[in-house]
């Protein structure tokens, strides 16, 4: 099996509302299963160019199959192993859907 871990991403459910005082109550964010994946930690301090053109150091690079849902910069993702233990949690710095796989920089 090429992808041993599971990728979960944030899914916003419901609409924002206001309480009795007029303060906004934020939307509920649920993590839903996206696809199987594998991750590699960035132990050498490599950088990636984000959507704003800045070079930022990423903590992990996640590989996923092409049918991975499209993710946007700033989306919250978690990678868990097959037993459900958390391997990494982070926000997407860059997402790329390539010819053979998808890459997600966290």
Residue, then its C-alpha position, 0 to 999 in steps of 0.5 A: x500500500x502506497x499511502x499508509x495514513x489518513x488525511x482529514x481536513x476542516x469542513x465548516x458546517x452551519x452558518x454564523x449566527x448571533x447571540x442575544x448580545x449581538x456577538x457572532x457565534x462562529x461556524x462549527x468546524x468538523x474534520x472529515x476524512x479526505x483520502x489516504x496519504x503519506x507524510x514526510x517531515x522537513x528535517x532540512x529546513x527547506x522552503x516553499x513559495x506560498x500563494x503570496x510569493x513569500x518563501x516560508x519554511x514548511x514542517x511537513x510535506x504530505x503526498x496523496x492520490x490524485x482524487x484528494x479533495x482540493x485544499x486551500x491555503x489556510x485550511x486545517x488538516x490532520x494526518x493520522x495513522x491507521x490506528x487513529x494516532x495523530x501524526x501531524x496537524x497544521x494549516x495548508x501553506x500550498x496545495x498542488x495537484x500534479x500528474x501522478x499525485x497531490x502534494x500538500x505543504x504544511 
